Amino acid sequence: MKSHLPAAVALISMLAVSCGAEKSTPEPRVNEVVILINNFGEKVFISDDPASWVDKNLVARVNNGTKATIEEIYKAAITPDYTIMRLKVNTNNPTYTGWVHSFDAGYSTEKEK
């Protein structure tokens, strides 16, 4: 059975970029402070697993506009032409550490060259 996940991830990434979420900085950097924004809802989901956003992996749901510091960057090839990027972040007040989609921090998903 063919998975529709790559197409769904690509669509979400394109929509995030078209909503103006993409930063002018081409690549995120460790220790960079970002503002988390979900262009499709009121909360940004933080997961303990960079590859899963099911309920058992959710650490928190934080409000749009929450500041976070990037601790780590994760990339995984979905197809030969498409790579997803996840950012491990740390928020304060309250403090949460976990993974967010790169587009929730203003970065478009990177396409391999």
C-alpha atoms as a printed R data frame, in Angstrom:
    type eleno elety resid chain resno      x      y      z
1   ATOM     1    CA   MET     A     1  0.000  0.000  0.000
2   ATOM     2    CA   LYS     A     2  1.414  3.360 -1.026
3   ATOM     3    CA   SER     A     3  1.877  5.947  1.717
4   ATOM     4    CA   HIS     A     4  0.488  9.437  1.245
5   ATOM     5    CA   LEU     A     5  2.767 10.827  3.954
6   ATOM     6    CA   PRO     A     6  5.404 12.369  1.636
7   ATOM     7    CA   ALA     A     7  2.740 14.218 -0.334
8   ATOM     8    CA   ALA     A     8  1.053 15.420  2.863
9   ATOM     9    CA   VAL     A     9  4.334 16.637  4.344
10  ATOM    10    CA   ALA     A    10  5.172 18.450  1.103
11  ATOM    11    CA   LEU     A    11  1.743 20.110  1.013
12  ATOM    12    CA   ILE     A    12  1.973 21.282  4.620
13  ATOM    13    CA   SER     A    13  5.455 22.671  4.032
14  ATOM    14    CA   MET     A    14  4.382 24.516  0.888
15  ATOM    15    CA   LEU     A    15  1.370 25.980  2.695
16  ATOM    16    CA   ALA     A    16  3.525 27.140  5.598
17  ATOM    17    CA   VAL     A    17  5.881 28.904  3.202
18  ATOM    18    CA   SER     A    18  3.008 30.459  1.257
19  ATOM    19    CA   CYS     A    19  1.615 31.831  4.539
20  ATOM    20    CA   GLY     A    20  4.805 33.810  4.994
21  ATOM    21    CA   ALA     A    21  6.338 31.529  7.609
22  ATOM    22    CA   GLU     A    22  9.704 31.115  5.888
23  ATOM    23    CA   LYS     A    23 12.653 33.000  7.392
24  ATOM    24    CA   SER     A    24 15.159 34.862  5.302
25  ATOM    25    CA   THR     A    25 17.892 32.804  7.014
26  ATOM    26    CA   PRO     A    26 18.210 29.687  4.833
27  ATOM    27    CA   GLU     A    27 19.223 27.316  7.647
28  ATOM    28    CA   PRO     A    28 18.371 27.276 11.348
29  ATOM    29    CA   ARG     A    29 21.267 27.457 13.799
30  ATOM    30    CA   VAL     A    30 21.790 25.805 17.178
31  ATOM    31    CA   ASN     A    31 21.273 28.363 20.002
32  ATOM    32    CA   GLU     A    32 19.137 30.568 17.737
33  ATOM    33    CA   VAL     A    33 16.005 31.974 19.391
34  ATOM    34    CA   VAL     A    34 12.858 31.484 17.295
35  ATOM    35    CA   ILE     A    35  9.182 32.329 17.667
36  ATOM    36    CA   LEU     A    36  6.936 29.264 17.347
37  ATOM    37    CA   ILE     A    37  3.840 29.798 15.202
38  ATOM    38    CA   ASN     A    38  1.379 27.236 13.862
39  ATOM    39    CA   ASN     A    39 -0.224 28.824 10.793
40  ATOM    40    CA   PHE     A    40 -3.075 26.298 10.960
41  ATOM    41    CA   GLY     A    41 -4.077 26.525 14.624
42  ATOM    42    CA   GLU     A    42 -3.599 28.208 17.982
43  ATOM    43    CA   LYS     A    43 -0.990 25.810 19.401
44  ATOM    44    CA   VAL     A    44  2.389 24.405 18.358
45  ATOM    45    CA   PHE     A    45  2.837 20.756 19.283
46  ATOM    46    CA   ILE     A    46  6.128 19.692 20.885
47  ATOM    47    CA   SER     A    47  7.047 16.008 20.630
48  ATOM    48    CA   ASP     A    48  9.620 13.843 22.404
49  ATOM    49    CA   ASP     A    49 10.298 12.072 19.068
50  ATOM    50    CA   PRO     A    50 11.305 13.950 15.893
51  ATOM    51    CA   ALA     A    51  9.429 11.408 13.765
52  ATOM    52    CA   SER     A    52  6.136 11.178 15.664
53  ATOM    53    CA   TRP     A    53  3.384 13.543 16.745
54  ATOM    54    CA   VAL     A    54  0.927 10.979 18.132
55  ATOM    55    CA   ASP     A    55 -0.576 11.778 21.535
56  ATOM    56    CA   LYS     A    56  1.793  9.519 23.491
57  ATOM    57    CA   ASN     A    57  4.782 11.512 22.136
58  ATOM    58    CA   LEU     A    58  3.424 15.003 22.759
59  ATOM    59    CA   VAL     A    59  5.290 16.827 25.511
60  ATOM    60    CA   ALA     A    60  3.288 20.041 25.243
61  ATOM    61    CA   ARG     A    61  1.034 22.226 23.167
62  ATOM    62    CA   VAL     A    62  2.341 25.794 23.429
63  ATOM    63    CA   ASN     A    63  0.684 29.026 22.364
64  ATOM    64    CA   ASN     A    64  1.581 30.732 19.112
65  ATOM    65    CA   GLY     A    65  4.226 33.351 19.788
66  ATOM    66    CA   THR     A    66  6.163 31.207 22.294
67  ATOM    67    CA   LYS     A    67  9.913 31.881 22.183
68  ATOM    68    CA   ALA     A    68 12.176 28.845 21.949
69  ATOM    69    CA   THR     A    69 15.878 28.162 21.600
70  ATOM    70    CA   ILE     A    70 17.061 25.622 19.015
71  ATOM    71    CA   GLU     A    71 19.130 22.867 20.654
72  ATOM    72    CA   GLU     A    72 19.477 20.383 17.805
73  ATOM    73    CA   ILE     A    73 18.545 19.952 14.125
74  ATOM    74    CA   TYR     A    74 17.228 16.690 12.664
75  ATOM    75    CA   LYS     A    75 16.864 15.911  8.956
76  ATOM    76    CA   ALA     A    76 15.446 12.795  7.318
77  ATOM    77    CA   ALA     A    77 14.918 11.941  3.649
78  ATOM    78    CA   ILE     A    78 11.286 11.150  2.897
79  ATOM    79    CA   THR     A    79 11.915 10.542 -0.793
80  ATOM    80    CA   PRO     A    80 15.079 10.906 -2.889
81  ATOM    81    CA   ASP     A    81 14.033 14.497 -3.658
82  ATOM    82    CA   TYR     A    82 12.518 15.553 -0.345
83  ATOM    83    CA   THR     A    83 13.935 15.968  3.161
84  ATOM    84    CA   ILE     A    84 12.075 16.940  6.311
85  ATOM    85    CA   MET     A    85 13.661 19.038  9.008
86  ATOM    86    CA   ARG     A    86 12.794 19.028 12.698
87  ATOM    87    CA   LEU     A    87 14.166 21.314 15.403
88  ATOM    88    CA   LYS     A    88 14.734 20.322 19.019
89  ATOM    89    CA   VAL     A    89 13.767 23.365 21.051
90  ATOM    90    CA   ASN     A    90 13.682 24.508 24.632
91  ATOM    91    CA   THR     A    91 10.977 26.919 25.795
92  ATOM    92    CA   ASN     A    92 10.877 28.934 29.016
93  ATOM    93    CA   ASN     A    93  7.960 29.848 31.230
94  ATOM    94    CA   PRO     A    94  6.947 27.055 31.276
95  ATOM    95    CA   THR     A    95 10.003 25.029 30.321
96  ATOM    96    CA   TYR     A    96  9.564 22.301 27.704
97  ATOM    97    CA   THR     A    97 12.151 20.511 25.608
98  ATOM    98    CA   GLY     A    98 11.197 18.596 22.478
99  ATOM    99    CA   TRP     A    99 10.866 18.572 18.726
100 ATOM   100    CA   VAL     A   100  8.857 20.890 16.474
101 ATOM   101    CA   HIS     A   101  8.330 20.952 12.722
102 ATOM   102    CA   SER     A   102 10.787 23.352 11.096
103 ATOM   103    CA   PHE     A   103  7.928 25.351  9.558
104 ATOM   104    CA   ASP     A   104  6.542 26.036 13.064
105 ATOM   105    CA   ALA     A   105  9.801 27.920 13.717
106 ATOM   106    CA   GLY     A   106  9.655 29.806 10.410
107 ATOM   107    CA   TYR     A   107 11.839 27.548  8.258
108 ATOM   108    CA   SER     A   108 10.675 25.847  5.103
109 ATOM   109    CA   THR     A   109 11.414 22.181  4.622
110 ATOM   110    CA   GLU     A   110 14.672 21.750  2.783
111 ATOM   111    CA   LYS     A   111 14.682 20.140 -0.636
112 ATOM   112    CA   GLU     A   112 17.723 18.131 -1.541
113 ATOM   113    CA   LYS     A   113 19.732 19.262 -4.517
